[in-house]
């Protein structure tokens, strides 16, 4: 049996989604639904514990940390951070150039690192020219680039999910499911 492009174009989103499920047929390539759910629950539990633990820890630090502190290993800290940033940007560039899905997590991480870099540059700068340079760099370069590196891959992921019939066009990124519909056949993509 073969389907023409016109027949596929005439299918509803639900019919296309079902066709994709049947064509993928990757049941042996993916861990069982039970395994995925078990790992997911443990990871979510660890995340909740981290959040609950960090709240009082952050309050404790806000109360007890000194307003001024001379840091050890200042150069190693900043050079090490910049080496990490350069590595992530390089991997992102290579993955983007080669059109690999690895670009999604590396671009997101690069964006977060750029925003962190802007924050630390501004917060650790001396008043005057040093602070002005950090603010200009943050507002003109690091924050816009960081937002672009975070938002770009998210948009592409949504386009891919829409194109593969996993969600309705216009679905918000927050509602895009992990693209393994065979694991959650009862949860088709919805539009928010």
LODO-405377 format. One record per residue: residue in three letters; z, y, x of N, C-alpha, C in turn; residue number from 1. Coordinates in nm, 3 decimals. Example, Ala and Ser with C-alpha at 12.3 -4.5 7.8 and 13.67 -1.06 7.14 Angstrom:
2
+------+---------+---------+---------+---------+---------+---------+---------+---------+---------+-----+
| rest |     nzz |     nyy |     nxx |    cazz |    cayy |    caxx |     czz |     cyy |     cxx |  nr |
+------+---------+---------+---------+---------+---------+---------+---------+---------+---------+-----+
|  Ala |   0.780 |  -0.569 |   1.319 |   0.780 |  -0.450 |   1.230 |   0.780 |  -0.330 |   1.320 |   1 |
|  Ser |   0.708 |  -0.225 |   1.285 |   0.714 |  -0.106 |   1.367 |   0.787 |   0.003 |   1.290 |   2 |
+------+---------+---------+---------+---------+---------+---------+---------+---------+---------+-----+
! end
This chain:
192
+------+---------+---------+---------+---------+---------+---------+---------+---------+---------+-----+
| rest |     nzz |     nyy |     nxx |    cazz |    cayy |    caxx |     czz |     cyy |     cxx |  nr |
+------+---------+---------+---------+---------+---------+---------+---------+---------+---------+-----+
|  Unk |   0.000 |  -0.118 |   0.084 |   0.000 |   0.000 |   0.000 |   0.000 |   0.125 |   0.089 |   1 |
|  Unk |  -0.079 |   0.222 |   0.055 |  -0.080 |   0.347 |   0.130 |  -0.069 |   0.463 |   0.032 |   2 |
|  Unk |  -0.007 |   0.568 |   0.080 |   0.008 |   0.690 |   0.001 |  -0.072 |   0.800 |   0.067 |   3 |
|  Unk |  -0.144 |   0.876 |  -0.013 |  -0.218 |   0.990 |   0.041 |  -0.124 |   1.109 |   0.056 |   4 |
|  Unk |  -0.169 |   1.207 |   0.131 |  -0.091 |   1.329 |   0.147 |  -0.068 |   1.396 |   0.011 |   5 |
|  Unk |  -0.168 |   1.391 |  -0.075 |  -0.155 |   1.452 |  -0.207 |  -0.050 |   1.380 |  -0.291 |   6 |
|  Unk |  -0.047 |   1.247 |  -0.282 |   0.054 |   1.171 |  -0.358 |   0.195 |   1.202 |  -0.309 |   7 |
|  Unk |   0.210 |   1.212 |  -0.179 |   0.341 |   1.245 |  -0.123 |   0.380 |   1.387 |  -0.164 |   8 |
|  Unk |   0.284 |   1.481 |  -0.157 |   0.313 |   1.620 |  -0.196 |   0.352 |   1.628 |  -0.343 |   9 |
|  Unk |   0.302 |   1.538 |  -0.426 |   0.333 |   1.538 |  -0.568 |   0.467 |   1.474 |  -0.602 |  10 |
|  Unk |   0.531 |   1.413 |  -0.506 |   0.661 |   1.348 |  -0.531 |   0.773 |   1.452 |  -0.546 |  11 |
|  Unk |   0.871 |   1.416 |  -0.624 |   0.990 |   1.501 |  -0.634 |   1.072 |   1.485 |  -0.507 |  12 |
|  Unk |   1.168 |   1.574 |  -0.488 |   1.255 |   1.565 |  -0.371 |   1.330 |   1.432 |  -0.370 |  13 |
|  Unk |   1.377 |   1.389 |  -0.485 |   1.448 |   1.261 |  -0.494 |   1.358 |   1.144 |  -0.458 |  14 |
|  Unk |   1.233 |   1.147 |  -0.503 |   1.138 |   1.039 |  -0.470 |   1.109 |   1.038 |  -0.319 |  15 |
|  Unk |   1.095 |   1.156 |  -0.260 |   1.072 |   1.163 |  -0.115 |   1.193 |   1.111 |  -0.039 |  16 |
|  Unk |   1.312 |   1.148 |  -0.086 |   1.435 |   1.102 |  -0.021 |   1.442 |   0.950 |  -0.025 |  17 |
|  Unk |   1.410 |   0.892 |  -0.138 |   1.411 |   0.746 |  -0.151 |   1.305 |   0.683 |  -0.060 |  18 |
|  Unk |   1.188 |   0.745 |  -0.050 |   1.083 |   0.695 |   0.039 |   1.130 |   0.697 |   0.185 |  19 |
|  Unk |   1.195 |   0.807 |   0.224 |   1.247 |   0.816 |   0.362 |   1.349 |   0.706 |   0.386 |  20 |
|  Unk |   1.441 |   0.685 |   0.291 |   1.541 |   0.579 |   0.306 |   1.476 |   0.444 |   0.327 |  21 |
|  Unk |   1.375 |   0.416 |   0.249 |   1.309 |   0.286 |   0.258 |   1.229 |   0.273 |   0.388 |  22 |
|  Unk |   1.168 |   0.382 |   0.432 |   1.088 |   0.377 |   0.554 |   1.175 |   0.366 |   0.679 |  23 |
|  Unk |   1.290 |   0.431 |   0.678 |   1.378 |   0.428 |   0.796 |   1.422 |   0.286 |   0.823 |  24 |
|  Unk |   1.477 |   0.221 |   0.724 |   1.517 |   0.082 |   0.738 |   1.593 |   0.051 |   0.866 |  25 |
|  Unk |   1.683 |   0.139 |   0.906 |   1.750 |   0.125 |   1.035 |   1.890 |   0.067 |   1.020 |  26 |
|  Unk |   1.910 |  -0.021 |   0.928 |   2.043 |  -0.074 |   0.902 |   2.106 |  -0.136 |   1.028 |  27 |
|  Unk |   2.029 |  -0.205 |   1.109 |   2.084 |  -0.266 |   1.229 |   2.104 |  -0.168 |   1.344 |  28 |
|  Unk |   2.046 |  -0.048 |   1.335 |   2.056 |   0.049 |   1.443 |   2.179 |   0.138 |   1.432 |  29 |
|  Unk |   2.241 |   0.140 |   1.316 |   2.352 |   0.229 |   1.289 |   2.478 |   0.145 |   1.269 |  30 |
|  Unk |   2.593 |   0.191 |   1.320 |   2.717 |   0.117 |   1.293 |   2.739 |   0.105 |   1.141 |  31 |
|  Unk |   2.819 |   0.010 |   1.103 |   2.843 |  -0.011 |   0.960 |   2.910 |   0.111 |   0.899 |  32 |
|  Unk |   2.895 |   0.123 |   0.771 |   2.957 |   0.235 |   0.698 |   3.109 |   0.235 |   0.718 |  33 |
|  Unk |   3.168 |   0.116 |   0.719 |   3.312 |   0.104 |   0.738 |   3.353 |   0.154 |   0.877 |  34 |
|  Unk |   3.276 |   0.118 |   0.980 |   3.307 |   0.163 |   1.116 |   3.296 |   0.314 |   1.125 |  35 |
|  Unk |   3.190 |   0.369 |   1.071 |   3.171 |   0.514 |   1.075 |   3.284 |   0.585 |   1.001 |  36 |
|  Unk |   3.322 |   0.535 |   0.885 |   3.432 |   0.598 |   0.808 |   3.565 |   0.587 |   0.882 |  37 |
|  Unk |   3.591 |   0.473 |   0.947 |   3.716 |   0.456 |   1.022 |   3.722 |   0.554 |   1.138 |  38 |
|  Unk |   3.614 |   0.566 |   1.216 |   3.610 |   0.658 |   1.329 |   3.622 |   0.802 |   1.278 |  39 |
|  Unk |   3.553 |   0.832 |   1.169 |   3.558 |   0.967 |   1.110 |   3.701 |   1.003 |   1.070 |  40 |
|  Unk |   3.771 |   0.911 |   1.005 |   3.909 |   0.938 |   0.961 |   4.002 |   0.962 |   1.079 |  41 |
|  Unk |   3.987 |   0.883 |   1.187 |   4.071 |   0.902 |   1.305 |   4.042 |   1.035 |   1.371 |  42 |
|  Unk |   3.916 |   1.070 |   1.382 |   3.881 |   1.197 |   1.445 |   3.932 |   1.315 |   1.361 |  43 |
|  Unk |   3.919 |   1.304 |   1.230 |   3.972 |   1.410 |   1.144 |   4.123 |   1.420 |   1.156 |  44 |
|  Unk |   4.191 |   1.307 |   1.166 |   4.337 |   1.308 |   1.182 |   4.376 |   1.376 |   1.313 |  45 |
|  Unk |   4.304 |   1.346 |   1.420 |   4.333 |   1.410 |   1.549 |   4.310 |   1.561 |   1.539 |  46 |
|  Unk |   4.203 |   1.602 |   1.472 |   4.176 |   1.745 |   1.456 |   4.287 |   1.815 |   1.378 |  47 |
|  Unk |   4.333 |   1.752 |   1.271 |   4.440 |   1.812 |   1.190 |   4.568 |   1.824 |   1.273 |  48 |
|  Unk |   4.601 |   1.720 |   1.350 |   4.719 |   1.726 |   1.436 |   4.705 |   1.840 |   1.538 |  49 |
|  Unk |   4.586 |   1.855 |   1.596 |   4.563 |   1.962 |   1.692 |   4.584 |   2.099 |   1.627 |  50 |
|  Unk |   4.528 |   2.120 |   1.509 |   4.543 |   2.249 |   1.440 |   4.690 |   2.276 |   1.407 |  51 |
|  Unk |   4.757 |   2.176 |   1.351 |   4.897 |   2.193 |   1.313 |   4.985 |   2.219 |   1.436 |  52 |
|  Unk |   4.955 |   2.155 |   1.546 |   5.031 |   2.175 |   1.670 |   5.003 |   2.311 |   1.733 |  53 |
|  Unk |   4.877 |   2.355 |   1.728 |   4.841 |   2.481 |   1.792 |   4.897 |   2.604 |   1.721 |  54 |
|  Unk |   4.923 |   2.594 |   1.592 |   4.975 |   2.711 |   1.520 |   5.112 |   2.754 |   1.575 |  55 |
|  Unk |   5.213 |   2.665 |   1.579 |   5.340 |   2.711 |   1.635 |   5.331 |   2.740 |   1.786 |  56 |
|  Unk |   5.247 |   2.668 |   1.858 |   5.230 |   2.693 |   2.001 |   5.176 |   2.835 |   2.024 |  57 |
|  Unk |   5.080 |   2.878 |   1.943 |   5.024 |   3.012 |   1.956 |   5.128 |   3.118 |   1.924 |  58 |
|  Unk |   5.208 |   3.094 |   1.821 |   5.317 |   3.188 |   1.788 |   5.416 |   3.194 |   1.904 |  59 |
|  Unk |   5.452 |   3.079 |   1.959 |   5.543 |   3.074 |   2.074 |   5.488 |   3.155 |   2.192 |  60 |
|  Unk |   5.360 |   3.137 |   2.224 |   5.299 |   3.211 |   2.335 |   5.298 |   3.361 |   2.307 |  61 |
|  Unk |   5.268 |   3.399 |   2.183 |   5.265 |   3.541 |   2.148 |   5.401 |   3.606 |   2.169 |  62 |
|  Unk |   5.506 |   3.529 |   2.148 |   5.642 |   3.583 |   2.162 |   5.689 |   3.581 |   2.307 |  63 |
|  Unk |   5.654 |   3.478 |   2.382 |   5.715 |   3.457 |   2.514 |   5.631 |   3.500 |   2.634 |  64 |
|  Unk |   5.499 |   3.510 |   2.621 |   5.418 |   3.545 |   2.739 |   5.442 |   3.689 |   2.781 |  65 |
|  Unk |   5.443 |   3.712 |   2.913 |   5.462 |   3.850 |   2.961 |   5.337 |   3.934 |   2.934 |  66 |
|  Unk |   5.355 |   4.065 |   2.922 |   5.243 |   4.156 |   2.899 |   5.156 |   4.173 |   3.023 |  67 |
|  Unk |   5.210 |   4.144 |   3.137 |   5.136 |   4.155 |   3.262 |   5.163 |   4.030 |   3.346 |  68 |
|  Unk |   5.057 |   3.976 |   3.405 |   5.073 |   3.853 |   3.482 |   4.967 |   3.852 |   3.592 |  69 |
|  Unk |   5.006 |   3.822 |   3.712 |   4.912 |   3.811 |   3.823 |   4.869 |   3.664 |   3.832 |  70 |
|  Unk |   4.740 |   3.642 |   3.818 |   4.688 |   3.504 |   3.810 |   4.655 |   3.448 |   3.947 |  71 |
|  Unk |   4.685 |   3.318 |   3.965 |   4.641 |   3.246 |   4.085 |   4.498 |   3.199 |   4.059 |  72 |
|  Unk |   4.426 |   3.171 |   4.164 |   4.292 |   3.113 |   4.154 |   4.197 |   3.195 |   4.067 |  73 |
|  Unk |   4.210 |   3.326 |   4.069 |   4.129 |   3.415 |   3.986 |   3.980 |   3.394 |   4.013 |  74 |
|  Unk |   3.940 |   3.393 |   4.138 |   3.799 |   3.377 |   4.174 |   3.748 |   3.239 |   4.132 |  75 |
|  Unk |   3.826 |   3.134 |   4.161 |   3.784 |   2.999 |   4.124 |   3.771 |   2.984 |   3.972 |  76 |
|  Unk |   3.859 |   3.050 |   3.899 |   3.853 |   3.044 |   3.753 |   3.723 |   3.103 |   3.701 |  77 |
|  Unk |   3.691 |   3.225 |   3.745 |   3.571 |   3.292 |   3.695 |   3.443 |   3.226 |   3.747 |  78 |
|  Unk |   3.441 |   3.189 |   3.873 |   3.322 |   3.123 |   3.927 |   3.301 |   2.988 |   3.858 |  79 |
|  Unk |   3.410 |   2.914 |   3.839 |   3.400 |   2.785 |   3.769 |   3.350 |   2.802 |   3.627 |  80 |
|  Unk |   3.399 |   2.904 |   3.556 |   3.352 |   2.931 |   3.420 |   3.204 |   2.965 |   3.421 |  81 |
|  Unk |   3.163 |   3.050 |   3.514 |   3.021 |   3.087 |   3.521 |   2.933 |   2.969 |   3.559 |  82 |
|  Unk |   2.982 |   2.879 |   3.644 |   2.905 |   2.758 |   3.677 |   2.888 |   2.672 |   3.551 |  83 |
|  Unk |   2.994 |   2.658 |   3.472 |   2.983 |   2.585 |   3.345 |   2.882 |   2.652 |   3.252 |  84 |
|  Unk |   2.888 |   2.784 |   3.242 |   2.793 |   2.858 |   3.157 |   2.650 |   2.840 |   3.206 |  85 |
|  Unk |   2.628 |   2.852 |   3.336 |   2.494 |   2.832 |   3.393 |   2.444 |   2.691 |   3.364 |  86 |
|  Unk |   2.531 |   2.592 |   3.378 |   2.493 |   2.453 |   3.352 |   2.451 |   2.435 |   3.207 |  87 |
|  Unk |   2.532 |   2.488 |   3.115 |   2.500 |   2.473 |   2.972 |   2.370 |   2.545 |   2.937 |  88 |
|  Unk |   2.351 |   2.665 |   2.989 |   2.228 |   2.738 |   2.962 |   2.106 |   2.666 |   3.020 |  89 |
|  Unk |   2.122 |   2.607 |   3.138 |   2.012 |   2.532 |   3.200 |   1.976 |   2.409 |   3.118 |  90 |
|  Unk |   2.077 |   2.332 |   3.078 |   2.051 |   2.213 |   2.996 |   1.988 |   2.254 |   2.863 |  91 |
|  Unk |   2.036 |   2.365 |   2.804 |   1.978 |   2.415 |   2.679 |   1.831 |   2.452 |   2.699 |  92 |
|  Unk |   1.801 |   2.521 |   2.809 |   1.662 |   2.560 |   2.835 |   1.572 |   2.438 |   2.853 |  93 |
|  Unk |   1.620 |   2.340 |   2.927 |   1.540 |   2.219 |   2.949 |   1.520 |   2.143 |   2.817 |  94 |
|  Unk |   1.628 |   2.127 |   2.740 |   1.616 |   2.056 |   2.612 |   1.525 |   2.131 |   2.515 |  95 |
|  Unk |   1.534 |   2.265 |   2.514 |   1.446 |   2.343 |   2.428 |   1.301 |   2.335 |   2.473 |  96 |
|  Unk |   1.278 |   2.343 |   2.602 |   1.143 |   2.334 |   2.655 |   1.080 |   2.198 |   2.624 |  97 |
|  Unk |   1.162 |   2.093 |   2.633 |   1.111 |   1.958 |   2.607 |   1.120 |   1.919 |   2.460 |  98 |
|  Unk |   1.170 |   2.009 |   2.376 |   1.184 |   1.988 |   2.231 |   1.269 |   1.864 |   2.201 |  99 |
|  Unk |   1.388 |   1.862 |   2.260 |   1.480 |   1.750 |   2.240 |   1.597 |   1.794 |   2.153 | 100 |
|  Unk |   1.650 |   1.701 |   2.073 |   1.761 |   1.734 |   1.985 |   1.888 |   1.772 |   2.061 | 101 |
|  Unk |   1.894 |   1.740 |   2.188 |   2.007 |   1.779 |   2.271 |   2.024 |   1.931 |   2.271 | 102 |
|  Unk |   1.918 |   2.006 |   2.237 |   1.927 |   2.151 |   2.232 |   2.031 |   2.197 |   2.130 | 103 |
|  Unk |   2.055 |   2.120 |   2.024 |   2.150 |   2.164 |   1.921 |   2.292 |   2.179 |   1.976 | 104 |
|  Unk |   2.352 |   2.074 |   2.032 |   2.489 |   2.093 |   2.082 |   2.498 |   2.182 |   2.207 | 105 |
|  Unk |   2.397 |   2.176 |   2.293 |   2.406 |   2.257 |   2.415 |   2.388 |   2.406 |   2.385 | 106 |
|  Unk |   2.299 |   2.439 |   2.292 |   2.282 |   2.580 |   2.255 |   2.408 |   2.631 |   2.186 | 107 |
|  Unk |   2.465 |   2.551 |   2.098 |   2.588 |   2.590 |   2.029 |   2.699 |   2.614 |   2.131 | 108 |
|  Unk |   2.716 |   2.520 |   2.224 |   2.819 |   2.535 |   2.327 |   2.791 |   2.656 |   2.415 | 109 |
|  Unk |   2.665 |   2.681 |   2.449 |   2.630 |   2.798 |   2.529 |   2.667 |   2.927 |   2.456 | 110 |
|  Unk |   2.641 |   2.930 |   2.326 |   2.677 |   3.047 |   2.246 |   2.827 |   3.071 |   2.245 | 111 |
|  Unk |   2.903 |   2.965 |   2.227 |   3.050 |   2.978 |   2.227 |   3.097 |   3.026 |   2.365 | 112 |
|  Unk |   3.042 |   2.970 |   2.471 |   3.081 |   3.013 |   2.606 |   3.047 |   3.160 |   2.631 | 113 |
|  Unk |   2.933 |   3.207 |   2.581 |   2.897 |   3.348 |   2.599 |   2.996 |   3.439 |   2.525 | 114 |
|  Unk |   3.035 |   3.400 |   2.406 |   3.131 |   3.481 |   2.330 |   3.268 |   3.478 |   2.399 | 115 |
|  Unk |   3.309 |   3.362 |   2.450 |   3.434 |   3.353 |   2.526 |   3.427 |   3.441 |   2.651 | 116 |
|  Unk |   3.314 |   3.440 |   2.719 |   3.296 |   3.522 |   2.839 |   3.312 |   3.669 |   2.804 | 117 |
|  Unk |   3.251 |   3.711 |   2.693 |   3.264 |   3.850 |   2.650 |   3.410 |   3.884 |   2.622 | 118 |
|  Unk |   3.479 |   3.797 |   2.553 |   3.621 |   3.819 |   2.518 |   3.705 |   3.836 |   2.645 | 119 |
|  Unk |   3.692 |   3.741 |   2.736 |   3.774 |   3.746 |   2.857 |   3.738 |   3.863 |   2.946 | 120 |
|  Unk |   3.609 |   3.897 |   2.954 |   3.569 |   4.013 |   3.034 |   3.634 |   4.140 |   2.980 | 121 |
|  Unk |   3.628 |   4.159 |   2.849 |   3.685 |   4.280 |   2.788 |   3.837 |   4.280 |   2.800 | 122 |
|  Unk |   3.901 |   4.166 |   2.773 |   4.047 |   4.162 |   2.771 |   4.109 |   4.172 |   2.910 | 123 |
|  Unk |   4.035 |   4.134 |   3.014 |   4.093 |   4.138 |   3.149 |   4.044 |   4.257 |   3.232 | 124 |
|  Unk |   3.964 |   4.344 |   3.172 |   3.912 |   4.460 |   3.245 |   4.016 |   4.571 |   3.254 | 125 |
|  Unk |   4.008 |   4.644 |   3.365 |   4.093 |   4.761 |   3.384 |   4.036 |   4.876 |   3.301 | 126 |
|  Unk |   4.121 |   4.963 |   3.247 |   4.070 |   5.080 |   3.175 |   3.978 |   5.164 |   3.264 | 127 |
|  Unk |   3.880 |   5.225 |   3.203 |   3.786 |   5.308 |   3.277 |   3.649 |   5.244 |   3.285 | 128 |
|  Unk |   3.582 |   5.261 |   3.398 |   3.445 |   5.212 |   3.417 |   3.436 |   5.061 |   3.401 | 129 |
|  Unk |   3.537 |   4.990 |   3.449 |   3.538 |   4.843 |   3.439 |   3.536 |   4.799 |   3.293 | 130 |
|  Unk |   3.618 |   4.861 |   3.211 |   3.624 |   4.827 |   3.068 |   3.496 |   4.867 |   2.996 | 131 |
|  Unk |   3.442 |   4.984 |   3.029 |   3.317 |   5.030 |   2.966 |   3.203 |   4.933 |   2.998 | 132 |
|  Unk |   3.194 |   4.890 |   3.125 |   3.090 |   4.794 |   3.163 |   3.107 |   4.663 |   3.088 | 133 |
|  Unk |   3.230 |   4.616 |   3.072 |   3.256 |   4.490 |   3.000 |   3.220 |   4.504 |   2.852 | 134 |
|  Unk |   3.254 |   4.617 |   2.792 |   3.221 |   4.639 |   2.650 |   3.070 |   4.646 |   2.627 | 135 |
|  Unk |   3.000 |   4.718 |   2.713 |   2.854 |   4.729 |   2.700 |   2.790 |   4.591 |   2.718 | 136 |
|  Unk |   2.834 |   4.518 |   2.819 |   2.780 |   4.384 |   2.844 |   2.807 |   4.293 |   2.724 | 137 |
|  Unk |   2.928 |   4.301 |   2.668 |   2.963 |   4.217 |   2.553 |   2.880 |   4.252 |   2.431 | 138 |
|  Unk |   2.870 |   4.382 |   2.400 |   2.802 |   4.425 |   2.277 |   2.650 |   4.417 |   2.285 | 139 |
|  Unk |   2.594 |   4.437 |   2.405 |   2.449 |   4.439 |   2.420 |   2.392 |   4.301 |   2.456 | 140 |
|  Unk |   2.466 |   4.224 |   2.534 |   2.413 |   4.097 |   2.584 |   2.486 |   3.974 |   2.530 | 141 |
|  Unk |   2.612 |   3.959 |   2.568 |   2.681 |   3.832 |   2.547 |   2.701 |   3.795 |   2.400 | 142 |
|  Unk |   2.749 |   3.887 |   2.320 |   2.773 |   3.855 |   2.178 |   2.643 |   3.832 |   2.103 | 143 |
|  Unk |   2.540 |   3.920 |   2.114 |   2.414 |   3.891 |   2.044 |   2.349 |   3.760 |   2.090 | 144 |
|  Unk |   2.350 |   3.735 |   2.223 |   2.294 |   3.608 |   2.271 |   2.375 |   3.490 |   2.219 | 145 |
|  Unk |   2.507 |   3.502 |   2.222 |   2.593 |   3.395 |   2.173 |   2.566 |   3.363 |   2.027 | 146 |
|  Unk |   2.556 |   3.467 |   1.945 |   2.528 |   3.446 |   1.802 |   2.391 |   3.381 |   1.785 | 147 |
|  Unk |   2.294 |   3.426 |   1.863 |   2.160 |   3.365 |   1.855 |   2.160 |   3.218 |   1.896 | 148 |
|  Unk |   2.233 |   3.186 |   2.002 |   2.241 |   3.047 |   2.046 |   2.314 |   2.959 |   1.945 | 149 |
|  Unk |   2.403 |   3.014 |   1.869 |   2.475 |   2.937 |   1.768 |   2.390 |   2.926 |   1.640 | 150 |
|  Unk |   2.336 |   3.038 |   1.595 |   2.264 |   3.041 |   1.467 |   2.128 |   2.972 |   1.472 | 151 |
|  Unk |   2.056 |   2.986 |   1.584 |   1.922 |   2.928 |   1.593 |   1.918 |   2.778 |   1.568 | 152 |
|  Unk |   1.996 |   2.700 |   1.641 |   1.995 |   2.555 |   1.618 |   2.043 |   2.516 |   1.478 | 153 |
|  Unk |   2.136 |   2.593 |   1.422 |   2.181 |   2.562 |   1.286 |   2.067 |   2.579 |   1.186 | 154 |
|  Unk |   1.988 |   2.685 |   1.203 |   1.872 |   2.705 |   1.116 |   1.771 |   2.592 |   1.131 | 155 |
|  Unk |   1.745 |   2.551 |   1.255 |   1.649 |   2.443 |   1.278 |   1.699 |   2.312 |   1.217 | 156 |
|  Unk |   1.829 |   2.286 |   1.229 |   1.885 |   2.164 |   1.169 |   1.866 |   2.165 |   1.017 | 157 |
|  Unk |   1.885 |   2.281 |   0.955 |   1.866 |   2.290 |   0.810 |   1.720 |   2.269 |   0.773 | 158 |
|  Unk |   1.628 |   2.327 |   0.852 |   1.485 |   2.308 |   0.826 |   1.447 |   2.161 |   0.837 | 159 |
|  Unk |   1.500 |   2.094 |   0.940 |   1.471 |   1.952 |   0.959 |   1.524 |   1.871 |   0.840 | 160 |
|  Unk |   1.645 |   1.899 |   0.797 |   1.703 |   1.827 |   0.683 |   1.621 |   1.852 |   0.556 | 161 |
|  Unk |   1.575 |   1.974 |   0.537 |   1.492 |   2.006 |   0.420 |   1.358 |   1.935 |   0.429 | 162 |
|  Unk |   1.298 |   1.939 |   0.546 |   1.168 |   1.877 |   0.567 |   1.172 |   1.726 |   0.544 | 163 |
|  Unk |   1.284 |   1.664 |   0.581 |   1.297 |   1.520 |   0.562 |   1.352 |   1.482 |   0.426 | 164 |
|  Unk |   1.363 |   1.579 |   0.338 |   1.403 |   1.551 |   0.201 |   1.550 |   1.521 |   0.183 | 165 |
|  Unk |   1.633 |   1.559 |   0.279 |   1.776 |   1.531 |   0.268 |   1.849 |   1.635 |   0.183 | 166 |
|  Unk |   1.794 |   1.756 |   0.177 |   1.855 |   1.863 |   0.099 |   1.747 |   1.943 |   0.028 | 167 |
|  Unk |   1.790 |   2.017 |  -0.071 |   1.700 |   2.108 |  -0.142 |   1.669 |   2.228 |  -0.052 | 168 |
|  Unk |   1.551 |   2.286 |  -0.066 |   1.523 |   2.409 |   0.010 |   1.627 |   2.516 |  -0.025 | 169 |
|  Unk |   1.671 |   2.591 |   0.074 |   1.769 |   2.696 |   0.052 |   1.914 |   2.651 |   0.059 | 170 |
|  Unk |   1.937 |   2.523 |   0.086 |   2.074 |   2.474 |   0.097 |   2.143 |   2.541 |   0.215 | 171 |
|  Unk |   2.267 |   2.583 |   0.194 |   2.342 |   2.646 |   0.302 |   2.378 |   2.541 |   0.407 | 172 |
|  Unk |   2.386 |   2.585 |   0.531 |   2.413 |   2.493 |   0.642 |   2.542 |   2.415 |   0.621 | 173 |
|  Unk |   2.640 |   2.479 |   0.561 |   2.769 |   2.414 |   0.538 |   2.754 |   2.288 |   0.452 | 174 |
|  Unk |   2.649 |   2.282 |   0.369 |   2.630 |   2.170 |   0.277 |   2.532 |   2.065 |   0.327 | 175 |
|  Unk |   2.472 |   2.086 |   0.443 |   2.373 |   1.991 |   0.495 |   2.448 |   1.867 |   0.547 | 176 |
|  Unk |   2.417 |   1.749 |   0.491 |   2.487 |   1.628 |   0.535 |   2.432 |   1.576 |   0.668 | 177 |
|  Unk |   2.505 |   1.487 |   0.728 |   2.456 |   1.417 |   0.846 |   2.335 |   1.336 |   0.802 | 178 |
|  Unk |   2.222 |   1.343 |   0.874 |   2.098 |   1.284 |   0.825 |   2.092 |   1.130 |   0.836 | 179 |
|  Unk |   2.183 |   1.065 |   0.767 |   2.181 |   0.919 |   0.759 |   2.206 |   0.882 |   0.612 | 180 |
|  Unk |   2.107 |   0.912 |   0.526 |   2.130 |   0.893 |   0.382 |   2.159 |   0.749 |   0.342 | 181 |
|  Unk |   2.121 |   0.653 |   0.426 |   2.148 |   0.513 |   0.390 |   2.298 |   0.484 |   0.390 | 182 |
|  Unk |   2.377 |   0.567 |   0.458 |   2.521 |   0.547 |   0.459 |   2.589 |   0.610 |   0.338 | 183 |
|  Unk |   2.527 |   0.714 |   0.282 |   2.584 |   0.783 |   0.167 |   2.479 |   0.799 |   0.058 | 184 |
|  Unk |   2.430 |   0.690 |   0.002 |   2.322 |   0.702 |  -0.098 |   2.366 |   0.775 |  -0.224 | 185 |
|  Unk |   2.497 |   0.784 |  -0.247 |   2.547 |   0.850 |  -0.367 |   2.565 |   1.001 |  -0.349 | 186 |
|  Unk |   2.530 |   1.054 |  -0.231 |   2.551 |   1.196 |  -0.203 |   2.420 |   1.265 |  -0.163 | 187 |
|  Unk |   2.331 |   1.289 |  -0.256 |   2.210 |   1.361 |  -0.218 |   2.245 |   1.507 |  -0.187 | 188 |
|  Unk |   2.160 |   1.571 |  -0.106 |   2.183 |   1.710 |  -0.070 |   2.185 |   1.798 |  -0.192 | 189 |
|  Unk |   2.274 |   1.895 |  -0.194 |   2.283 |   1.986 |  -0.306 |   2.264 |   2.126 |  -0.258 | 190 |
|  Unk |   2.231 |   2.209 |  -0.353 |   2.212 |   2.352 |  -0.321 |   2.335 |   2.428 |  -0.362 | 191 |
|  Unk |   2.388 |   2.508 |  -0.270 |   2.506 |   2.591 |  -0.300 |   2.464 |   2.727 |  -0.348 | 192 |
+------+---------+---------+---------+---------+---------+---------+---------+---------+---------+-----+
! end
